[in-house]
């Protein structure tokens, strides 16, 4: 098994003012059209894994030139088309994005999966310097903002495992003074 800490990328947008960040996960090769429309005015888009295909990233790049994604447990050479393996090799396991007012750490989160209290504690332990931690995997929208760092899961933005909670994503309005998270459900 790969040491995920060795496969990390950093992105720096901290010098900008007022950045709107779109956050999605678990597309599994398909993005719901309502999610695409909701993310339409975002400056940066973050994908927390289980992308499914490079076509998903390309769709997001039509909305924003700045797309940051991480691999999920289903983003592997067995599940991606062989013509996309080179693209897959460039997607990290973990990403950190510096924004005005703080940093977002992004991981798919499958390695921390357990009950939510223990899971969030493990994420906070691994990324104590972040203002927010974004993860996917559970296909359940979660905005745990009671303790720093915040732990956020945008829920599924595709068509897989949506029956119970539906399709969803997040937007985060960031500036140097405050961040505001808003939920979107289809």
Secondary structure, DSSP 8 states (H G I E B T S, - for coil): ---GGGSEEEEE-TTSSSEEEEEEB--TT---HHHHHHTTT-SEEEE-S---SHHHHHHHHHH-SEEEEB--TT-STTTS-GGGHHHHTTSBSEEEEEETTEEEEEE--GGG-SSHHHHHHHHHHHTTT-SEEEE-SS--EEEE-SSSSEEEEE-B-SSSS-TTT--EEEEEEE-SS-EEEEEEE-
